[in-house]
Amino acid sequence: MNSLPPIVDRTAFQAEVDRLRPREKAHTREGDAIAAARRRLPMVEVPADTPLTGPDGTVTLLDAFQGRTQLVLYYFMWNAGRPTEDQCEGCTWYTTQVAELAPLHSRDITYAVVCQGPDDEGRRYHRFMRWTMPWYSAQGGALDTLLEGRHVGMMHLVCYLRDGDRVFETYWTTRRGVEAMDYSYALMDLTVRGRQEAWEDSPAGWPRRGPDDDTLRSDGRPIPQWSRL
């Protein structure tokens, strides 16, 4: 049987929650301060005419703004020529969670995905996953331009600002930085057993997957695919 937290009365429980709360508030304030620092970063111009492939053919990075002044692009890793079950489990996990875009649109922000693979393959995946967000693809020189100085083929979350017909990159992140898209992990982190992953600092006896287990796959598929089958 898995270990359990100590059982106490309501008064003792609330006292421990109250002890934790200042740390949570400090964490929130530090997140606000980091966001404020992001808003003060310089920016770098990128070619507004960088080509992307959309559902109706070639468009430009500028077109991807859809008339808004801000754009967030998620660069989806792709295994060209591989079947559905072999596509990136992390990108599938994160992308599935960005569903309702109206709140972003209310702040003049467009969100879209750029598949780093062949357009026909990526678009089939987009349909299979029943996603509705704007979906583009880019390969070769276009990706080299958009991800200049970074590892093409890796997941990236990149923010852009449009000033007329000019486009500027204002921020980018990768790896755990893309957890900004993820509410599932945030909710897991509130629970007593957490993410149940090997790297977490949890009490002895807590359930967890082994260091070699794939935490984003189930029975050989990215976890969000199962609800589509």
Secondary structure, 3 states (H helix, E strand, C coil): CCCCCCCCCHHHHHHHHHHHHHHHHHHHHHHHHHHHHHCCCCCEEECCCCEEEECCEEEECCHHHCCCCEEEEEEECCCCCCCHHHCCHHHHHHHHCCCCCHHHHCCCEEEEEEECCCHHHHHHHHHHCCCCCCEEECCHHHHHHHCCCCCCCCCEEEEEEEECCEEEEEEEEEHHHHHHHCHHHHHHHHCCCCCCCCCCCCCCCCCCCCCCCCCCEECCEEHHHHHHC
